[in-house]
Amino acid sequence: MPTAQAWFTIPGLQTGKWTLDRQMAGLDAIRRACAGATVLDLGCAEGMISLELAKAGARLVHGVELEAQRVQVAERLFDERCPDVARQFIVWDLARFDDLYLGRTADSHPTKPYLRTRYDIVLCLAIAQKLPNPDRFLRLAATLCSSLLAVRLPYPVIDDARSFNIAVDVKRMLADEFDLIQETEGYPADVNRAYRPGDTAWLGIFRRK
């Protein structure tokens, strides 16, 4: 089992960078909205958050992840712990999200990687700031969202020289189509210490108007 590049610590399986409890922090509103929902988890790692949402009642989960080893772990976990939930994990570089978004096929072609036209819940957790075009990525992700969109970043304005973009103010970018219903600076366990960009995280949960 992979350990060197593991994102999640999974007891009895692997040691990773983060625990599930920490990565689920602040996502209670998402968990409560899962009954019967369809979920897209962009940058899903080993699928642990997707699995939690499936346990909370999501009826379908799609995840996209760069590392094939992580996808193998996600598939194994769903086979063992949520075998009845419809799911598909796609190995894909989200730096080329446009290609997956524009090239998706109908749901009737399960042998090919595809995205649905819309998902009730879309997760973009600690991924957009790693991509060369975070503005474009987040706009496309929002287009796929019919209800709740969760965005976690080091800070709410992406201003990274690697992106060759002007600063991306996520709250302003989404304001026309979404209401910001929750905003957390840092993980909830960290809110008693001073917030410094890049030190903890910013989480915004948006609801489509």
C-alpha positions as CSV (number, residue, x, y, z in Angstrom):
1,M,0.0,0.0,0.0
2,P,1.3,3.5,-0.8
3,T,2.5,5.6,2.1
4,A,5.1,8.1,0.8
5,Q,2.6,10.1,-1.2
6,A,-0.5,9.3,0.9
7,W,-2.8,12.3,1.6
8,F,-5.1,10.8,4.3
9,T,-4.1,8.7,7.3
10,I,-6.3,5.6,7.1
11,P,-6.1,3.5,10.3
12,G,-4.9,0.0,9.5
13,L,-4.1,0.9,5.9
14,Q,-1.7,3.8,5.5
15,T,-0.1,6.8,7.2
16,G,-0.7,10.1,5.4
17,K,-0.3,13.8,5.7
18,W,-3.8,14.6,7.2
19,T,-6.4,12.9,9.3
20,L,-10.0,12.7,8.1
21,D,-11.3,14.6,11.1
22,R,-9.1,17.6,10.3
23,Q,-10.1,17.6,6.6
24,M,-13.8,17.3,7.4
25,A,-13.6,20.3,9.8
26,G,-16.1,22.9,8.8
27,L,-18.0,20.6,6.4
28,D,-21.0,19.9,8.7
29,A,-23.3,21.8,6.4
30,I,-22.2,19.7,3.5
31,R,-22.6,16.5,5.4
32,R,-26.2,17.5,6.5
33,A,-27.2,18.1,2.8
34,C,-26.0,14.7,1.6
35,A,-29.2,12.6,1.8
36,G,-29.9,11.5,-1.8
37,A,-27.4,13.9,-3.2
38,T,-24.9,13.6,-6.1
39,V,-21.4,14.6,-5.2
40,L,-18.3,15.7,-7.3
41,D,-15.0,15.7,-5.3
42,L,-12.3,17.5,-7.3
43,G,-8.9,16.5,-6.0
44,C,-10.4,13.7,-4.0
45,A,-7.1,12.0,-2.9
46,E,-8.0,8.6,-1.4
47,G,-11.7,9.4,-1.4
48,M,-12.1,9.7,2.4
49,I,-14.3,12.8,2.3
50,S,-16.3,11.2,-0.5
51,L,-16.7,8.1,1.6
52,E,-18.0,10.2,4.6
53,L,-20.6,11.8,2.4
54,A,-21.6,8.5,1.0
55,K,-22.1,7.2,4.5
56,A,-24.2,10.4,5.2
57,G,-26.6,9.4,2.4
58,A,-25.1,10.6,-0.9
59,R,-26.5,8.4,-3.7
60,L,-23.7,9.0,-6.2
61,V,-20.1,10.1,-5.9
62,H,-17.6,11.0,-8.6
63,G,-14.0,11.8,-7.7
64,V,-11.2,13.2,-9.7
65,E,-7.6,12.7,-8.6
66,L,-4.1,12.9,-10.3
67,E,-2.5,10.0,-8.5
68,A,-3.6,6.6,-9.7
69,Q,-2.5,4.9,-6.4
70,R,-4.8,7.2,-4.4
71,V,-7.7,6.3,-6.7
72,Q,-7.0,2.6,-6.2
73,V,-7.3,3.2,-2.4
74,A,-10.5,5.1,-2.9
75,E,-12.0,2.3,-5.0
76,R,-11.0,-0.3,-2.4
77,L,-12.5,1.7,0.5
78,F,-15.8,2.0,-1.3
79,D,-15.8,-1.7,-2.2
80,E,-15.3,-2.5,1.5
81,R,-17.4,0.2,3.2
82,C,-20.0,1.6,0.8
83,P,-20.4,-1.1,-1.9
84,D,-24.0,0.0,-2.7
85,V,-23.2,3.6,-3.5
86,A,-22.8,4.5,-7.2
87,R,-19.3,5.9,-7.7
88,Q,-16.6,6.6,-10.3
89,F,-13.1,7.7,-9.6
90,I,-11.2,9.3,-12.5
91,V,-7.5,9.6,-12.8
92,W,-7.0,13.0,-14.3
93,D,-4.8,16.0,-14.1
94,L,-7.0,18.9,-13.0
95,A,-4.6,21.3,-14.7
96,R,-6.5,20.0,-17.8
97,F,-9.9,20.2,-16.3
98,D,-11.2,21.9,-19.4
99,D,-10.6,18.8,-21.4
100,L,-12.5,16.6,-19.0
101,Y,-15.3,19.1,-18.6
102,L,-15.7,19.6,-22.4
103,G,-15.1,16.0,-23.3
104,R,-17.5,14.4,-20.9
105,T,-19.7,11.7,-22.3
106,A,-23.3,10.8,-21.5
107,D,-23.8,8.8,-18.3
108,S,-24.8,5.8,-20.5
109,H,-21.1,5.3,-21.4
110,P,-19.6,4.1,-18.1
111,T,-16.4,2.7,-19.7
112,K,-15.2,6.2,-20.3
113,P,-14.2,8.9,-17.8
114,Y,-17.2,11.3,-17.7
115,L,-18.7,14.0,-15.6
116,R,-22.4,14.6,-15.2
117,T,-24.0,17.9,-16.3
118,R,-24.7,18.9,-12.7
119,Y,-24.0,17.7,-9.2
120,D,-25.9,18.7,-6.1
121,I,-22.6,19.1,-4.2
122,V,-19.2,20.1,-5.6
123,L,-16.0,20.0,-3.5
124,C,-12.9,22.0,-4.4
125,L,-10.8,21.4,-1.2
126,A,-7.2,22.6,-1.2
127,I,-6.8,22.1,-5.0
128,A,-7.4,25.3,-6.9
129,Q,-4.3,27.1,-5.7
130,K,-2.2,24.3,-7.0
131,L,-3.4,24.7,-10.6
132,P,-2.0,26.9,-13.4
133,N,-5.5,28.6,-14.0
134,P,-7.4,28.6,-10.7
135,D,-9.9,31.2,-12.0
136,R,-11.0,29.0,-15.0
137,F,-11.0,25.8,-12.8
138,L,-13.3,27.3,-10.1
139,R,-15.6,28.8,-12.7
140,L,-16.1,25.4,-14.4
141,A,-16.5,23.7,-11.1
142,A,-19.2,26.2,-10.1
143,T,-21.0,25.6,-13.4
144,L,-21.3,21.9,-12.5
145,C,-22.9,22.7,-9.1
146,S,-26.6,22.9,-8.6
147,S,-26.7,23.4,-4.9
148,L,-23.7,23.6,-2.6
149,L,-20.1,24.4,-3.5
150,A,-17.3,24.1,-0.9
151,V,-13.9,25.8,-1.6
152,R,-10.9,25.5,0.6
153,L,-7.8,27.5,-0.1
154,P,-4.8,28.9,1.8
155,Y,-6.6,32.3,1.6
156,P,-9.8,33.6,-0.2
157,V,-7.9,35.6,-2.8
158,I,-5.6,33.6,-5.0
159,D,-2.6,35.8,-6.0
160,D,0.0,33.3,-7.1
161,A,2.7,34.3,-9.6
162,R,2.7,30.7,-10.8
163,S,-0.8,31.1,-12.2
164,F,0.0,34.0,-14.5
165,N,-3.4,35.3,-13.5
166,I,-4.6,38.5,-11.9
167,A,-5.6,38.0,-8.3
168,V,-8.7,35.8,-8.1
169,D,-11.2,36.9,-5.4
170,V,-13.3,33.8,-5.0
171,K,-16.1,35.4,-3.0
172,R,-16.5,38.2,-5.6
173,M,-16.2,35.8,-8.5
174,L,-19.1,33.6,-7.3
175,A,-21.3,36.4,-5.9
176,D,-23.6,36.7,-8.9
177,E,-24.7,33.0,-8.8
178,F,-24.0,31.9,-5.2
179,D,-24.7,33.1,-1.7
180,L,-21.8,32.6,0.8
181,I,-23.5,30.7,3.6
182,Q,-20.4,29.9,5.7
183,E,-16.9,31.3,5.9
184,T,-14.2,29.9,8.1
185,E,-10.6,31.3,8.4
186,G,-8.5,28.4,9.4
187,Y,-9.8,25.0,10.5
188,P,-12.2,25.3,13.4
189,A,-9.7,23.9,15.8
190,D,-7.3,26.7,14.9
191,V,-9.6,29.7,15.2
192,N,-8.2,30.8,18.6
193,R,-4.8,31.6,17.1
194,A,-4.1,34.4,14.7
195,Y,-5.0,33.7,11.1
196,R,-2.1,34.1,8.7
197,P,-2.5,33.5,5.0
198,G,-1.0,30.1,4.1
199,D,-0.8,29.1,7.8
200,T,-4.1,27.2,8.1
201,A,-6.9,27.5,5.5
202,W,-9.9,29.4,4.3
203,L,-13.1,27.6,3.7
204,G,-16.1,29.0,2.0
205,I,-19.4,27.2,1.5
206,F,-21.7,28.6,-1.2
207,R,-25.3,27.9,-2.1
208,R,-26.6,28.5,-5.6
209,K,-29.2,31.3,-5.7
